[in-house]
Amino acid sequence: MSQNKREQVISHLRYLRQELREMHLGIKEDDLFPEPGELRGLIAQFEALLELVEGNTKIQTNNEAA
């Protein structure tokens, strides 16, 4: 994976981790559950991150086969 892509993945993971921590604290301390839209947004970001990582893996696998 290129350095730029790696930095993008790390940045996304840090952001998602922070969002999940905030949701967890809200549930734990205040018994407030996140809005469905917030959860959908996080899921969409995880899916985009997965596509980014899998896309690189598929490209590398094809190059190795040649």
Rosetta silent file (secondary structure, phi, psi, omega in degrees, C-alpha in Angstrom):
SEQUENCE: MSQNKREQVISHLRYLRQELREMHLGIKEDDLFPEPGELRGLIAQFEALLELVEGNTKIQTNNEAA
SCORE:     score description
SCORE:     0.000 S_00000001
   1 L     0.000  135.949 -178.371    0.000    0.000    0.000 S_00000001
   2 L   -67.530  159.252 -178.431    1.400    3.391   -0.891 S_00000001
   3 H   -60.577  -39.420  179.924    2.383    5.774    1.877 S_00000001
   4 H   -62.856  -46.742  178.900   -0.412    8.191    0.939 S_00000001
   5 H   -63.169  -40.967  179.540   -3.085    5.470    1.118 S_00000001
   6 H   -60.522  -43.047  178.575   -1.655    4.229    4.400 S_00000001
   7 H   -65.113  -37.366  176.761   -1.908    7.723    5.881 S_00000001
   8 H   -63.291  -43.499  179.985   -5.515    8.004    4.652 S_00000001
   9 H   -64.043  -45.337  179.719   -6.417    4.705    6.292 S_00000001
  10 H   -61.030  -43.502  179.114   -4.750    5.684    9.563 S_00000001
  11 H   -62.044  -45.460  178.667   -6.547    9.028    9.553 S_00000001
  12 H   -61.935  -43.419 -179.157   -9.918    7.399    8.891 S_00000001
  13 H   -64.127  -39.797  177.805   -9.362    4.826   11.618 S_00000001
  14 H   -63.129  -43.332  179.252   -8.457    7.499   14.167 S_00000001
  15 H   -63.098  -47.357 -179.144  -11.569    9.489   13.311 S_00000001
  16 H   -63.759  -39.215  177.849  -13.828    6.437   13.493 S_00000001
  17 H   -61.845  -42.515  179.177  -12.284    5.345   16.788 S_00000001
  18 H   -64.433  -43.111  178.554  -12.952    8.774   18.295 S_00000001
  19 H   -61.678  -42.727  179.419  -16.560    8.759   17.082 S_00000001
  20 H   -66.573  -37.021  176.446  -17.119    5.300   18.555 S_00000001
  21 H   -61.975  -43.703  179.680  -15.578    6.358   21.872 S_00000001
  22 H   -63.621  -40.246  177.292  -17.928    9.321   22.072 S_00000001
  23 H   -63.811  -43.314 -179.714  -20.921    7.089   21.336 S_00000001
  24 H   -61.400  -45.109  178.605  -19.785    4.584   23.948 S_00000001
  25 H   -62.771  -39.505  177.753  -19.429    7.288   26.604 S_00000001
  26 H   -61.343  -40.419  178.701  -22.866    8.635   25.760 S_00000001
  27 H   -70.246  -46.190 -174.575  -24.385    5.211   26.218 S_00000001
  28 H   -68.232  -46.194 -173.242  -22.403    4.383   29.336 S_00000001
  29 H   -88.839  -39.044 -171.674  -22.733    7.674   31.214 S_00000001
  30 H  -114.183   -1.356 -175.045  -25.997    9.170   30.003 S_00000001
  31 L    54.553   34.274  177.281  -27.903    6.177   28.616 S_00000001
  32 L  -102.697  121.108  177.925  -28.205    8.110   25.353 S_00000001
  33 L   -89.034  146.356 -179.733  -28.183    6.014   22.234 S_00000001
  34 L   -66.840  155.205  176.639  -26.823    7.491   18.994 S_00000001
  35 L   -67.545  147.142  178.375  -29.196    8.576   16.269 S_00000001
  36 H   -55.468  -35.178  179.112  -29.712    6.018   13.487 S_00000001
  37 H   -64.331  -35.576  177.396  -28.226    8.496   11.003 S_00000001
  38 H   -63.896  -43.734  179.827  -25.008    8.670   13.018 S_00000001
  39 H   -65.625  -42.381  178.132  -24.698    4.902   12.951 S_00000001
  40 H   -60.984  -39.710  179.273  -25.431    4.755    9.230 S_00000001
  41 H   -63.096  -43.273  178.498  -22.761    7.382    8.634 S_00000001
  42 H   -65.496  -41.280  178.931  -20.147    5.412   10.559 S_00000001
  43 H   -62.039  -42.356  178.834  -21.071    2.207    8.759 S_00000001
  44 H   -61.811  -39.139  179.221  -20.742    3.985    5.406 S_00000001
  45 H   -68.289  -38.749  175.996  -17.306    5.255    6.402 S_00000001
  46 H   -62.914  -41.443  179.315  -16.217    1.764    7.452 S_00000001
  47 H   -64.436  -40.807  178.199  -17.425    0.406    4.110 S_00000001
  48 H   -64.138  -40.936  178.348  -15.529    3.095    2.200 S_00000001
  49 H   -64.819  -41.727  178.000  -12.393    2.342    4.178 S_00000001
  50 H   -62.072  -42.674  178.059  -12.791   -1.376    3.515 S_00000001
  51 H   -62.546  -39.777  178.446  -13.175   -0.727   -0.218 S_00000001
  52 H   -61.309  -46.151 -178.622  -10.035    1.406   -0.168 S_00000001
  53 H   -70.039  -45.496 -179.518   -8.045   -1.338    1.537 S_00000001
  54 H   -65.945  -34.976  178.358   -9.531   -4.195   -0.511 S_00000001
  55 H   -60.397  -42.976  177.547   -8.995   -2.287   -3.740 S_00000001
  56 H   -66.443  -39.570 -179.637   -5.286   -2.069   -3.023 S_00000001
  57 H   -64.056  -42.693 -179.545   -5.139   -5.732   -2.053 S_00000001
  58 H   -64.970  -39.157  179.379   -6.825   -6.807   -5.293 S_00000001
  59 H   -65.184  -44.472  179.797   -4.452   -4.681   -7.369 S_00000001
  60 H   -64.795  -39.855  179.684   -1.411   -6.117   -5.593 S_00000001
  61 H   -63.071  -42.737  178.322   -2.713   -9.674   -5.990 S_00000001
  62 H   -64.139  -38.908  179.444   -3.218   -9.175   -9.749 S_00000001
  63 H   -67.332  -36.756 -179.822    0.285   -7.748  -10.129 S_00000001
  64 H   -67.711  -33.661 -178.198    1.798  -10.685   -8.230 S_00000001
  65 H   -69.705  -25.755 -175.627    0.038  -13.200  -10.510 S_00000001
  66 L   -76.581    0.000    0.000    1.576  -11.674  -13.648 S_00000001
